[in-house]
Amino acid sequence: MKTIQHWIDGSTVPRTDTAPVFNPATGQEQARVVLGSAADVDTAVSAAAKAFETWSESSLTQRTQVMFAFRQLLVDHEEELGRIISAEHGKTVDDARGEITRGREVVEFACGLGDVLKGSFSDQVSRGVDVHNFRQPLGVVAGITPFNFPAMVPLWMHPIAIATGNTFILKPSERDPSAANFVAELYQKAGLPDGVFNVVHGGKPAVDAILTHPGIQAVSFVGSTPIAKYVHQQATAHGKRVQALGGAKNHAVVLPDADLEFAANHITAGAYGSAGERCMAVSVAVAVGDAADGLVEVLARKAREVKVGPGDTPGTEMGPLVTKAAQELVENAVATAHAQGATVVVDGRGLKIDGHEDGFFTGPSLLDHVTTEMDAYKEELFGPVLAIVRVDTLDEAIDLINANPYGNGTALFTASGEAARRFQRNVRVGMIGVNVPVPVPMSYYSFGGWKDSLIGDSPIHGPEGIRFYTRPKVVTTRWPQPKQQVTAGFTFPTSS
């Protein structure tokens, strides 16, 4: 059986302590992944710190040339990487290719850092005095990433960190770890020096070692809100910068003037794509006024039409959940919703796929007449469950969203520009879509929510990513002529 090992200083590092990696479509163990210790993290930090000495002094041209080569390798190996992701996560190969594409967009942003990293210069701010500024890398930085996007979410981090001159340690999810090692090999083929990108696998011991290690300057994290709060607290207490993105409960509001067929198409994809295992998944549809009955009817039809099966089977639209525990959590949540008074319009529980009876499958579930007091509304289920909440007005929908503790993404389906403008100005959410169900911004914008969806104030990638992985210097210079006498005063200096 294959063992997935650490990647440190340009080569694999074996360990004896391992955990199983399952194929979600079959329910069978398919590999073992090593579990990192504090000593493994220390080894990776030492390698990254040594590599930083030369990588931070490399030219911007050298760094962007590596990114251009890495970007092309991602294109060339997209199918292979997509199948690796599908086999361990369960999502369809098409969906995996999609996440690689979105991650590759950040690499393309990193290829253009020459313009983004330009400083500024102010001439003659005082007589004979000029001021300029520039940004420098932090040193060794780390990323702790979730199972749901084993390629894309790390790609939101390390290309920008590396292109700005830092060295990087990735701690991927132990549920689907192989993509991280595959990416490490692509970086090596692209010409990245050994030690600049490292992978340490494992669970909480590896995480805690990253959060407390004095040689790590910054930590990026994407995961659940309780863990994001823990990461932020521990890492900042140890003097690190922190990006900590947490959970979500994303609402899609549908007004009576919306095209219900269009809205339902996109909400169905947003709710059940990747089996709902996305922090930007649509988990609540807010039906406003007369839209409710018609919307539920169309959503029910489309939920029943979703093709569920193994991720590598052509035509599959939704694969299994990542673990047996995730499958049980989602199916128990549907049962609880029914017990609490929700109407189970479409019941995805108990789904069996021929030839894959032990896989972690559950079908799409649609719940109507859900209230804000029900667990199905309050909890982030991270599965293919869509809850319908009925309200009378758009303002009531906005108040509903604003009262939710999460503020990651939201969407509005409408034909009214006035309603859209009112919605986007008044809703307290970080990322908003108008007739767009999953409003993940392009790589040259930054990704991040509000409230309990972002702990601290550091969004990820885009301009905020540049600021996060670098720090500024401001230099004030004077070059007097030879033998020129310049009077120095004891009062506070001014610009006169």
ROKOLSE-838733 format. One record per residue (C-alpha): residue number from 1; x, y, z. Coordinates in Angstrom, 3 decimals, decimal comma, always signed. Example, Ala and Ser with C-alpha at 12.3 -4.5 7.8 and 13.67 -1.06 7.14 Angstrom:
2
1	+12,300	-4,500	+7,800
2	+13,670	-1,060	+7,140
***
This chain:
496
1	+0,000	+0,000	+0,000
2	+1,269	+3,460	-0,930
3	+2,592	+5,674	+1,877
4	+2,357	+9,450	+1,386
5	+5,458	+11,002	+2,946
6	+6,619	+14,460	+3,934
7	+8,329	+16,566	+1,277
8	+11,182	+18,502	+2,890
9	+14,140	+20,177	+1,216
10	+13,360	+18,698	-2,174
11	+12,786	+15,039	-1,300
12	+10,398	+12,739	+0,523
13	+10,928	+12,037	+4,212
14	+9,420	+8,762	+5,518
15	+8,006	+8,221	+9,006
16	+6,515	+5,166	+10,711
17	+3,479	+6,793	+12,355
18	+0,717	+6,832	+9,733
19	-3,036	+7,221	+9,260
20	-5,374	+5,789	+6,593
21	-6,433	+7,620	+3,444
22	-9,747	+6,370	+2,035
23	-11,336	+6,288	-1,384
24	-14,727	+7,876	-0,606
25	-16,403	+6,181	-3,572
26	-15,559	+2,685	-2,346
27	-15,140	+3,259	+1,381
28	-11,855	+1,369	+1,209
29	-8,464	+2,381	+2,529
30	-6,218	+3,155	-0,437
31	-3,068	+4,644	+1,133
32	-1,358	+5,665	+4,355
33	-0,167	+9,177	+5,168
34	+2,630	+9,918	+7,604
35	+1,763	+11,960	+10,680
36	+4,165	+14,774	+11,391
37	+5,579	+15,672	+14,786
38	+7,085	+18,853	+16,186
39	+10,482	+17,471	+15,163
40	+9,302	+17,147	+11,536
41	+8,078	+20,740	+11,556
42	+11,416	+21,846	+12,981
43	+13,251	+19,998	+10,211
44	+11,084	+21,704	+7,596
45	+11,622	+25,122	+9,194
46	+15,384	+24,608	+9,188
47	+15,325	+23,690	+5,496
48	+13,057	+26,627	+4,651
49	+15,145	+29,073	+6,683
50	+18,317	+28,003	+4,900
51	+16,609	+28,292	+1,511
52	+15,302	+31,754	+2,430
53	+18,838	+33,102	+2,655
54	+19,287	+32,731	-1,098
55	+15,688	+32,750	-2,368
56	+14,949	+36,130	-0,747
57	+17,987	+37,555	-2,591
58	+16,920	+36,128	-5,951
59	+15,763	+38,541	-8,611
60	+12,118	+39,203	-9,223
61	+12,711	+37,946	-12,764
62	+13,987	+34,601	-11,478
63	+10,996	+34,186	-9,186
64	+8,426	+35,026	-11,850
65	+10,159	+32,733	-14,356
66	+9,669	+29,866	-11,898
67	+5,998	+30,844	-11,588
68	+5,554	+30,894	-15,367
69	+7,068	+27,409	-15,608
70	+4,987	+26,159	-12,669
71	+1,835	+27,551	-14,238
72	+2,502	+25,650	-17,478
73	+3,150	+22,426	-15,559
74	-0,228	+22,820	-13,850
75	-1,795	+23,043	-17,300
76	+0,124	+20,050	-18,616
77	-0,696	+17,848	-15,602
78	-4,243	+19,059	-14,916
79	-5,864	+15,723	-15,757
80	-3,462	+13,712	-13,602
81	-3,784	+16,064	-10,640
82	-7,570	+16,152	-11,059
83	-7,777	+12,362	-10,811
84	-5,545	+12,350	-7,731
85	-7,909	+14,822	-6,058
86	-11,036	+12,912	-7,129
87	-9,709	+9,603	-5,802
88	-9,063	+10,994	-2,306
89	-11,715	+13,701	-1,957
90	-14,548	+12,094	-3,927
91	-15,472	+15,108	-6,072
92	-15,859	+14,623	-9,791
93	-12,790	+14,868	-12,000
94	-14,410	+17,819	-13,804
95	-14,896	+19,592	-10,476
96	-11,289	+18,863	-9,524
97	-10,089	+20,307	-12,818
98	-12,169	+23,390	-12,036
99	-10,483	+23,923	-8,692
100	-7,064	+23,544	-10,331
101	-8,039	+26,220	-12,850
102	-9,135	+28,634	-10,132
103	-5,951	+27,965	-8,185
104	-3,874	+28,469	-11,318
105	-5,341	+31,962	-11,636
106	-3,459	+32,918	-8,456
107	-0,252	+31,579	-10,011
108	-0,945	+33,837	-12,994
109	-1,421	+36,768	-10,615
110	+1,932	+35,861	-9,022
111	+3,545	+35,868	-12,475
112	+2,718	+39,578	-12,726
113	+4,093	+40,730	-9,400
114	+6,640	+42,971	-11,089
115	+3,982	+45,648	-11,411
116	+2,299	+44,976	-8,059
117	+5,539	+45,176	-6,068
118	+6,611	+48,527	-7,483
119	+7,280	+50,998	-4,694
120	+6,849	+54,771	-4,827
121	+9,257	+57,699	-4,833
122	+8,756	+61,267	-3,639
123	+11,302	+63,810	-4,793
124	+12,361	+66,816	-2,713
125	+10,009	+66,262	+0,232
126	+12,329	+68,665	+2,032
127	+15,314	+70,568	+0,671
128	+17,689	+67,902	-0,642
129	+15,641	+65,068	+0,888
130	+13,839	+62,257	-1,002
131	+11,605	+59,424	+0,248
132	+10,926	+56,027	-1,293
133	+9,363	+52,776	-0,113
134	+9,499	+49,083	-0,992
135	+8,310	+45,757	+0,404
136	+10,368	+42,770	+1,565
137	+9,450	+39,131	+2,323
138	+8,843	+37,952	+5,880
139	+10,883	+34,723	+5,907
140	+9,490	+31,247	+6,545
141	+5,680	+31,181	+6,303
142	+3,188	+28,328	+6,572
143	-0,243	+27,289	+5,334
144	-2,728	+24,951	+7,025
145	-5,374	+23,918	+4,525
146	-8,672	+21,956	+4,484
147	-9,720	+18,779	+2,684
148	-12,372	+20,320	+0,447
149	-9,960	+22,001	-1,999
150	-6,633	+20,181	-1,711
151	-5,182	+22,030	-4,717
152	-6,984	+25,372	-4,930
153	-6,805	+26,620	-1,346
154	-3,037	+25,984	-1,004
155	-2,629	+27,665	-4,403
156	-4,300	+30,725	-2,892
157	-1,322	+30,919	-0,539
158	+2,038	+29,590	-1,673
159	+2,425	+31,156	-5,155
160	+2,142	+34,677	-3,733
161	+4,271	+33,828	-0,698
162	+7,015	+32,287	-2,835
163	+6,916	+34,900	-5,616
164	+7,396	+37,672	-3,046
165	+10,535	+35,936	-1,751
166	+9,337	+33,860	+1,189
167	+9,788	+30,128	+1,739
168	+6,738	+28,004	+2,500
169	+5,644	+25,037	+4,616
170	+2,295	+23,444	+3,722
171	+0,328	+21,299	+6,176
172	-2,479	+19,846	+4,026
173	-5,455	+17,850	+5,245
174	-4,570	+14,284	+6,120
175	-7,805	+13,161	+4,400
176	-6,561	+13,933	+0,866
177	-2,824	+14,641	+1,108
178	-1,460	+13,442	-2,238
179	-2,143	+16,650	-4,183
180	+0,334	+18,540	-1,992
181	+3,199	+16,211	-2,842
182	+2,297	+16,272	-6,536
183	+2,430	+20,077	-6,497
184	+5,816	+19,920	-4,721
185	+7,163	+17,783	-7,564
186	+5,837	+20,274	-10,126
187	+7,592	+23,120	-8,326
188	+10,843	+21,163	-8,449
189	+10,403	+20,580	-12,192
190	+9,724	+24,309	-12,599
191	+13,155	+25,090	-11,170
192	+12,201	+26,108	-7,637
193	+15,230	+25,565	-5,363
194	+14,982	+22,836	-2,743
195	+13,671	+24,002	+0,612
196	+11,554	+26,853	-0,756
197	+8,389	+24,693	-0,748
198	+7,950	+21,945	+1,848
199	+5,078	+19,668	+2,869
200	+4,561	+18,322	+6,398
201	+1,595	+15,972	+6,781
202	-0,267	+15,213	+9,981
203	-2,912	+16,314	+12,447
204	-3,050	+18,540	+15,521
205	+0,557	+17,925	+16,706
206	+1,862	+19,235	+13,388
207	-0,571	+22,169	+13,481
208	+0,403	+23,141	+17,021
209	+4,089	+22,939	+16,141
210	+3,517	+25,344	+13,226
211	+1,549	+27,771	+15,391
212	+4,240	+27,961	+18,062
213	+7,510	+27,567	+16,153
214	+9,647	+30,717	+16,536
215	+11,084	+30,313	+13,042
216	+7,717	+30,738	+11,293
217	+6,725	+34,343	+10,658
218	+3,168	+33,975	+9,355
219	+0,416	+31,368	+9,144
220	-2,442	+31,136	+6,637
221	-5,425	+28,965	+7,543
222	-8,727	+27,958	+5,941
223	-11,163	+25,716	+7,825
224	-13,957	+25,758	+10,389
225	-14,572	+28,827	+12,547
226	-13,702	+27,192	+15,912
227	-10,340	+26,045	+14,539
228	-9,778	+29,402	+12,824
229	-10,235	+31,124	+16,173
230	-7,810	+28,678	+17,786
231	-5,223	+29,198	+15,033
232	-5,542	+32,984	+15,274
233	-5,240	+32,993	+19,047
234	-2,275	+30,627	+19,234
235	-0,305	+32,035	+16,319
236	-0,734	+35,690	+17,254
237	+0,232	+34,857	+20,844
238	+3,509	+33,585	+19,395
239	+4,132	+36,731	+17,383
240	+2,964	+35,620	+13,962
241	+0,861	+37,249	+11,312
242	-2,310	+35,247	+10,712
243	-4,808	+34,806	+7,907
244	-7,652	+32,741	+9,396
245	-10,700	+32,045	+7,237
246	-13,546	+30,216	+8,956
247	-16,916	+28,676	+8,160
248	-20,021	+29,938	+6,438
249	-23,770	+29,781	+6,069
250	-24,356	+31,264	+2,643
251	-27,802	+32,544	+1,653
252	-29,185	+32,913	-1,865
253	-32,159	+35,291	-1,942
254	-34,721	+34,864	-4,714
255	-37,142	+37,718	-5,445
256	-40,518	+37,256	-7,182
257	-39,219	+39,023	-10,311
258	-36,377	+36,518	-10,775
259	-36,329	+33,923	-13,545
260	-37,045	+30,893	-11,349
261	-35,637	+28,381	-13,817
262	-32,376	+30,346	-14,037
263	-32,184	+30,871	-10,270
264	-32,955	+27,238	-9,457
265	-30,363	+26,002	-11,963
266	-27,625	+28,028	-10,329
267	-28,738	+27,455	-6,747
268	-28,843	+23,702	-7,368
269	-25,271	+23,771	-8,660
270	-24,191	+26,034	-5,814
271	-25,806	+23,834	-3,183
272	-24,928	+20,344	-4,415
273	-21,743	+20,867	-6,407
274	-18,763	+19,175	-4,731
275	-21,390	+17,492	-2,503
276	-21,850	+20,793	-0,681
277	-18,349	+20,550	+0,764
278	-17,464	+24,170	-0,020
279	-17,246	+27,186	+2,270
280	-18,985	+29,124	-0,519
281	-21,734	+26,547	-1,071
282	-25,314	+27,807	-1,075
283	-26,844	+26,177	+1,994
284	-29,897	+28,438	+2,449
285	-32,289	+29,670	-0,225
286	-34,369	+32,615	+1,000
287	-37,617	+32,688	-0,958
288	-39,234	+36,124	-0,906
289	-43,002	+36,478	-1,102
290	-44,689	+34,884	-4,098
291	-41,426	+33,296	-5,285
292	-41,567	+30,565	-2,633
293	-43,899	+27,871	-3,978
294	-42,625	+28,074	-7,532
295	-39,002	+28,085	-6,424
296	-39,443	+25,006	-4,243
297	-41,158	+23,165	-7,082
298	-38,324	+23,844	-9,528
299	-35,586	+23,174	-6,955
300	-37,159	+19,833	-6,072
301	-37,220	+18,770	-9,709
302	-33,613	+19,767	-10,250
303	-32,405	+18,142	-7,010
304	-33,895	+14,826	-8,125
305	-32,126	+15,160	-11,494
306	-28,622	+15,482	-10,002
307	-26,506	+12,533	-11,147
308	-24,708	+11,046	-8,135
309	-21,887	+8,547	-8,524
310	-18,140	+7,956	-8,389
311	-16,158	+11,057	-9,251
312	-14,266	+9,353	-12,071
313	-17,409	+8,148	-13,867
314	-18,329	+10,268	-16,913
315	-21,590	+12,127	-16,449
316	-21,424	+12,194	-12,644
317	-22,385	+15,599	-11,251
318	-21,953	+14,910	-7,535
319	-19,629	+12,437	-5,852
320	-19,562	+11,005	-2,325
321	-18,754	+12,820	+0,890
322	-15,169	+12,662	+2,063
323	-15,626	+10,319	+5,061
324	-18,164	+7,986	+6,642
325	-18,446	+10,430	+9,560
326	-19,357	+13,268	+7,172
327	-22,012	+11,081	+5,538
328	-23,547	+10,220	+8,905
329	-23,505	+13,856	+10,056
330	-25,385	+15,017	+6,971
331	-28,000	+12,255	+7,097
332	-28,558	+12,794	+10,822
333	-29,045	+16,502	+10,134
334	-31,854	+15,746	+7,667
335	-33,538	+13,523	+10,258
336	-33,197	+16,234	+12,896
337	-34,666	+18,855	+10,564
338	-37,703	+16,659	+9,954
339	-38,129	+16,112	+13,699
340	-37,933	+19,874	+14,287
341	-40,740	+20,589	+11,813
342	-39,085	+21,082	+8,438
343	-40,637	+19,524	+5,349
344	-38,266	+17,073	+3,656
345	-39,149	+17,746	+0,016
346	-36,263	+15,675	-1,384
347	-34,606	+13,073	+0,838
348	-31,097	+12,042	-0,148
349	-30,538	+9,632	+2,720
350	-29,792	+5,969	+2,201
351	-28,517	+6,323	-1,335
352	-26,655	+3,263	-2,650
353	-24,635	+3,256	-5,861
354	-24,365	-0,042	-7,722
355	-20,885	-1,460	-7,360
356	-20,019	+1,146	-4,706
357	-22,359	+0,117	-1,895
358	-19,744	+0,917	+0,773
359	-19,024	+4,396	-0,577
360	-19,827	+7,499	+1,434
361	-22,721	+8,577	-0,768
362	-25,758	+10,610	+0,127
363	-28,064	+12,259	-2,360
364	-29,213	+15,884	-2,514
365	-31,696	+16,826	+0,208
366	-34,113	+19,757	+0,014
367	-35,794	+21,068	+3,166
368	-38,710	+23,520	+3,113
369	-40,285	+25,642	+5,867
370	-36,981	+25,842	+7,728
371	-36,794	+28,403	+10,524
372	-33,803	+30,149	+12,047
373	-34,224	+28,139	+15,259
374	-33,649	+24,804	+13,518
375	-30,262	+23,086	+13,551
376	-30,362	+22,743	+9,767
377	-30,264	+26,540	+9,583
378	-27,828	+27,253	+12,391
379	-25,142	+24,658	+11,683
380	-22,672	+24,497	+8,828
381	-23,507	+21,009	+7,575
382	-20,877	+20,901	+4,803
383	-22,967	+18,529	+2,750
384	-25,633	+18,422	-0,004
385	-28,492	+19,869	+2,039
386	-30,371	+22,990	+0,910
387	-32,725	+24,682	+3,377
388	-35,587	+26,921	+2,210
389	-36,502	+29,851	+4,458
390	-39,571	+31,869	+3,493
391	-39,810	+35,632	+4,108
392	-42,171	+38,375	+2,924
393	-39,804	+41,143	+1,762
394	-36,253	+41,802	+0,600
395	-35,589	+43,892	+3,707
396	-36,636	+40,934	+5,836
397	-34,192	+38,749	+3,882
398	-31,391	+41,267	+4,457
399	-32,154	+41,352	+8,187
400	-32,111	+37,537	+8,251
401	-28,664	+37,405	+6,659
402	-27,292	+40,160	+8,857
403	-28,458	+38,362	+11,990
404	-26,515	+35,224	+11,024
405	-23,127	+34,905	+12,757
406	-21,401	+34,096	+9,454
407	-20,731	+36,569	+6,671
408	-18,814	+34,745	+3,962
409	-20,858	+34,816	+0,739
410	-24,380	+35,616	-0,353
411	-26,319	+35,990	-3,596
412	-29,415	+37,726	-4,892
413	-31,470	+36,583	-7,871
414	-33,512	+39,428	-9,316
415	-34,223	+41,484	-12,422
416	-34,279	+44,722	-10,410
417	-31,208	+46,938	-10,356
418	-32,638	+48,906	-7,429
419	-33,108	+45,747	-5,364
420	-29,608	+44,558	-6,228
421	-28,062	+47,873	-5,233
422	-30,002	+47,969	-1,969
423	-28,975	+44,392	-1,232
424	-25,269	+44,789	-1,925
425	-25,058	+48,006	+0,110
426	-27,001	+46,816	+3,135
427	-26,063	+43,163	+3,566
428	-23,181	+42,543	+6,006
429	-21,302	+39,898	+4,033
430	-17,829	+40,004	+2,492
431	-18,540	+38,501	-0,954
432	-21,763	+39,147	-2,847
433	-23,160	+37,750	-6,073
434	-25,963	+39,273	-8,119
435	-27,434	+36,435	-10,206
436	-24,167	+34,628	-9,390
437	-24,584	+31,852	-6,784
438	-20,949	+31,294	-5,722
439	-19,267	+34,723	-5,820
440	-15,631	+33,671	-5,443
441	-13,628	+36,691	-6,649
442	-10,924	+36,553	-9,300
443	-7,324	+36,197	-8,140
444	-6,549	+39,915	-8,486
445	-9,215	+40,641	-5,866
446	-8,994	+39,253	-2,343
447	-11,117	+36,472	-0,844
448	-12,548	+36,904	+2,631
449	-15,797	+37,193	+4,527
450	-17,040	+39,164	+7,502
451	-18,040	+38,265	+11,055
452	-17,276	+34,652	+12,065
453	-16,160	+33,795	+8,529
454	-12,912	+35,773	+8,884
455	-11,027	+35,828	+12,168
456	-8,836	+38,895	+12,299
457	-8,632	+41,228	+9,320
458	-6,484	+39,518	+6,681
459	-8,283	+38,197	+3,569
460	-6,437	+35,886	+1,202
461	-4,764	+36,277	-2,242
462	-4,957	+39,379	-4,420
463	-3,682	+42,706	-3,014
464	-4,290	+41,572	+0,572
465	-2,141	+38,498	-0,075
466	+0,751	+40,699	-1,213
467	+0,457	+42,831	+1,906
468	+0,217	+39,770	+4,135
469	+3,402	+38,082	+2,886
470	+5,530	+41,250	+2,775
471	+6,322	+44,181	+5,031
472	+7,103	+47,753	+3,976
473	+10,205	+49,840	+4,414
474	+10,250	+53,607	+3,982
475	+13,630	+55,201	+3,294
476	+14,383	+58,892	+3,697
477	+17,635	+59,991	+2,016
478	+19,806	+63,082	+1,764
479	+22,894	+63,319	-0,450
480	+24,621	+66,648	+0,346
481	+27,226	+68,036	-1,990
482	+30,842	+67,466	-0,934
483	+31,926	+69,880	+1,800
484	+28,397	+71,318	+1,966
485	+27,480	+72,330	+5,489
486	+24,002	+71,211	+6,546
487	+22,814	+72,562	+9,845
488	+21,358	+70,002	+12,256
489	+18,777	+71,172	+14,758
490	+17,739	+69,797	+18,117
491	+14,045	+70,435	+17,521
492	+11,810	+67,786	+15,933
493	+12,610	+67,687	+12,181
494	+10,112	+69,182	+9,735
495	+9,781	+69,159	+5,969
496	+10,410	+72,834	+5,476
***
